[in-house]
Amino acid sequence: EVQLVESGGALVQPGESLRLSCVTSGFTLSRHAMSWIRQAPGKGLEWIATFGGFIDYANSVKGRFTISADIAKNTLFLDMTSLKTEDTAMYYCAKDWGLSSFLKGRGTQVTVSS
């Protein structure tokens, strides 16, 4: 069974940093494009970063967020710095974003507020 389990979300102040983790199981992490996506209240899913043979970021997070993976531990990370209030959202780890085999986890909440 394929599973994606996110953790690390928290309430932080603007300018602070946070690391999200996604432990995966049931598939070979290195054989798939893995992404982080997010959904702010009242909005749709927003792609923010992909790791898998290449690394790419949405303009809204480029220079502030870093996606990485520990293949041996089947874990995907998202290091977030200089957080802004507009980064407030539910963050999801996703396998095969944009493909028919797309799957995401249950998410972890990030709230940026003073």
ZIGI-V407313 format. One record per backbone hydrogen bond with DSSP energy under -0.5 kcal/mol. CO is the residue of the C=O (numbers start at 1). NH is the residue of the N-H. Records with the same first field share a line. If there is no record, write none. Layout:
CO = NH + NH
This chain:
3 = 25
4 = 6 + 106
5 = 23
7 = 21
10 = 12 + 111
12 = 113
13 = 16
15 = 82
16 = 83
18 = 80
20 = 78
21 = 7
22 = 24 + 76
23 = 5
25 = 3
27 = 29
28 = 31
29 = 32
32 = 34
33 = 96
34 = 51
35 = 94
36 = 48 + 49
37 = 92
38 = 46
39 = 90
40 = 43
44 = 40
46 = 38
48 = 58
49 = 36
50 = 56
51 = 34
54 = 52
56 = 50
58 = 61 + 62
61 = 64 + 65
64 = 81
66 = 79
68 = 77
69 = 71
70 = 73 + 75
71 = 74
74 = 24
75 = 70
76 = 22
77 = 68
78 = 20 + 80
79 = 66
80 = 18
83 = 15
84 = 87
85 = 88
89 = 91 + 110
90 = 39
91 = 108
92 = 37
93 = 105
94 = 35
95 = 103
96 = 99
99 = 102
103 = 95
108 = 91
109 = 111
110 = 89
111 = 12 + 113
